[in-house]
């Protein structure tokens, strides 16, 4: 019997199907509590004699893996693997997998929810009404505006598809362009600078790595239109938060919304004082439908590795 542990608090929480799939293989599954996963030493002890680890956003460091001699696979319950030390995993012969694009519809939906929230000032309007106010709030439309999409993978493509409903002109930037997007007339690839200068709304869908760390800083924000809005649902750290605050405070850009931050949970940030800023608690991928699909892909990755098959979504 293989032993599988999960440090992801949402694995199997909203849909039992992924758990049922693992149990149908007669695997023993244990969900680790936060008090275990929040401490490197206790987390490391919990990985003794474990064959597979399902992980959420928890940091998987060399210290966490020091006793993981039997571990064959680390399956990310999601897409981004920047919280996993891939070098250490490779050194130990541990296969790392992920579930890219499984939450693509959920994230793409929220992107437009955030665009509408900041452009129409929906959160501020609701707060005023709750406090017995009835303000006359004038916002901006999304219809027929120019959308800049940074990163045209699975999620970026879903955003582009939704943009067609708003009759938006779409500018794209990606190190590895998908020619199908241009061939279908869905968008046009341009340079990074052209996208920043020409977009009314910008959305980010790239991994966090050395190239993308603080890729939107003061210089990049200065290239944007003063009437522009930017949304980040990808990873905290891609936008320099101090530079963003300065740009919003000075009116360099019109508004921003973020679902991801350099430090989470977000307790103190000057951004929260800005009326032209909206924050959500890293919830883009959290819908019942997305969590089931992510969970099923994650469980299948575990099964494939433990049964000596090449997983559908290997990272290493």
N, C-alpha and C positions, 0 to 999 in steps of 0.2 A: 504493500500500500504506500503510495506516495503521499508525502506531507506537504501541504500548501498553506502558506500563511498570507494574510492580506493586511497591509498597513493603511490601505485606502478606506476611509470611513464611509464612502458611498458605494463600494463594491457590494452588490447584492442587496443594497438597502431599499431601493425603489422598485427593483425587479428581481425576483428570486430565480429567474431563468438561468443566469450565469452560474449561480450556486448549484442549481439542479443539474446543470451540464457537468460540472466537476464531480458532483456526487454520483452521477450515473456511471462514472469511471471508477468508482470506489475509492476516490481520493479523500484523504482526511483534510478538511478545511478549517482553519482557525482564523478568526478576525482579531487582530491585535488591538488592544485599547490604546488610547492616546497617551496615557501615562507611561506606557511601555515605549511607544515609538518616538516620544518627545525627548527621550534620554538615550544617548548613543550606547552607553554600556548595557542598559536593559534591552535595547533593541538588538544589539549584537548577541546577547545571551539567548534571545527568542529565536534567533536564526540557526542555532545549533540543530543538527539533524533535520534540517528543512530542505526539501527538494525544489520548491518553487516559491518565489516571493511576488506578490501582486502589490504594486506601490502606486500611491497617488502623488502628492506634492512633497512628501517627506524626503529629506536629504539622505541619500545613500552614499555614505563616505567610506573610505578605507577602514575607519574604526568600526563602522556598523557591520562591515563584511568580514571582520577579522576571524570570526568563528564559523563562517559559512562554508565549511569544507565540502558539504554535500550539495550545495546550491547549484542547480543546473540552469535556472532561468530567472531573470527579473523581468516581469511583465508589467509595463507601464499601463495603468488604468487611465489612458488618455494618449495624447500625442507627444507633447514636449518632454524630452529626456534630459534637460539641463540640470535637473536635481539629482541625477545619477552619475557617479564617477565611472565613466565608460572605460577609462584606462585600467582602473582597478578591477572592474568586472572582467575585462579581457585577460588581464594577468592571471585571474583565477579560473579562466575558462568558462565563465558564466555568459550565457547568451542573453542579450537584452532585446526585448521586443516592445512594440507600442501599437496603438490603435489609431492611426492617422485618419482624419476625415470622418470618423464615426459620429462626431458631434457637429459636423459641418452645417447642418440645417439650423441647429440651435444657435450656433455662433452667428451665422449670417442674419438670422432673425433679429438677434439682439443688436447687431451693428446698426440696423435701420431704426430699431427702437431708440438707440442712443442718439443717432442723427436727429430724429424727430424730437427727442427730449431736449436737446440743446438748441436746435434751430427754432423750435416753437416754445421753448422755456416751460415745458410741461411740469417738471417737478416744482418750480417756483410758483407757477400758477395754482397748482394743487395746494401748496402750503398756504398761499394767500386765502384761498377759499375756505380751507380748514379753519383759518383764523378769522372767519367772517368777513373777509375782504372780497371785493369783486373788481379786480384790476383790469384795465384795458392793456393787454400785452400784445405787442406787435413783433412778430417773428419773421423768419425767412422760410421760403419754400424749398423743397428738394427737387421738385419737378423741373426737368430740362437743365439742371445744373451739371457741372463737370465733376465726376467722381474719380479720385485717384486711388488705385488699389496697389499697395506695396506688398507683393507676394501673391502669386496667382496659382497656388496649389489648390487642394480640394476645397478649403474654406473660401479662399479668394474667388474661386470660380462661382461658388454659390452666391456670394455677394454680387458679383457681376450679373448673374442671372436675375437677381431681384431688382437690380438697378434698371433693367429693361422696363419694368413696370412703372418706373418713375420717368421713363424716357430720358435717362441721363446719358451724357457723353462720357465714356469711360477711358481713362488713361491708365496704363499698366506699367509696373516696373518689377522685374524679376531677373536674377542672374541667369536663370534658365527659362527663357520665354516659352510659352505654349503657343505655337503657331496657329493652333486650331481656334484660339480666341480671335485672332485677327481675321482668319479665313472665314469665320462665321459672322464677321462684322460686329462682334460683341465688345471689342475694345481695341485700343491701339497702344503698342509698346513704345515708350519714350524713355529718355534718360531720367535719372533720379531728380536732377535739377528741374527738368521740364515738367515733371509731374508735380513737384512742389509749387512751382510758379503758376501752373495752369489750372489747378484744382480748386473747386469750391468746398468740397468735402474730401477728406483723406482718411483711409482706413488701413490698418497695418495687420498683415497676416504672414509674418515670418518668424522663424525660430530665433531664440536668443543665443547668440554666439559672439565670438570676438569681433566679427564684422558688423553685427547688428547692435551691439552694446552702445547705447547712447547715439544711435544713428540719426535720431531727431534731436538736435541740440540747438543752441542759440543761432548758429549760422543757418541751419536748415529752416528754423522757424521764421527767420528774417526773409527768406526767399518766398514764403507763402503770402497769399493775398491777405490784406487786412480784414477782409470779409470771410475768411476761410474758417472751417471747423475741422478738427482732427479727432479721431477716435482710435483707441488702442484696446483691443480685446485679445492680443497675442500673448505677450510676456512683459512683466514689469522690467524696467531697465532699458527698453528699446527707446523710450522717450526720456530725455533728461528732465526730471521733474522740477528741478530748480529753474531750468531754462524755460520750461513751460509756464511756471508760475509768473516769471518775469514777463513773458510774452502776453499772458492774459491780463496781467495788472496794467501793463503799458498800452494795451489795445493793439499790440502788434498783430495778433490774430483775434478772431471774434469769439471763439469758444472751443471747448474741448470736453471730451468724456473719456473716462478710463475705467476698465474693469479689472486691470492688473497693475500692480505696483511693485516698486523695488523691495519694500518691506511689507509683508502681510501677516496678520490683519493690519489695516491702516488705522492707526490710533491718533496720531497727530500729523498734520500736514497743512501748510499754508494754502494749498489748493482748495481745501474744504471751506475756506472763507470766501472764495470767489463765486460771485453770482453767475458767471459765465462758464462754470465747470460743473460736471455731473460725475459722481462716482458710484460704482456698483461693486459688490463684494466678490469678485472673481466667480461670477455666476453664469458666464456666457454659455458654457457647455452643459449646464445643469437643467435639462428637461427630462421628464420621465422617459420620453422616447429615445433621447440621445444616450442616457445612462444605461438603458437596456442594450443598445447597440454596442456601446463602448465595452460594457461588461461581457457581452457575448464574444466579441473579438478578442478581448483580453484572456478570457477562459480558453478559447480555442488555441491561442498562442501557447498557453501553458501546456495544454494537452499535446500539441504538435511536438514541442520540445521534449517533453517527458516520454513520448512514444517514438522518439528518435526520427521525427520528420522535420523537414525544413519549415519553420513557421511562415505564415503568409506575410507578416510584417516584422522581419528582423531588423534591428538597428546595428547590432554587432554580431 
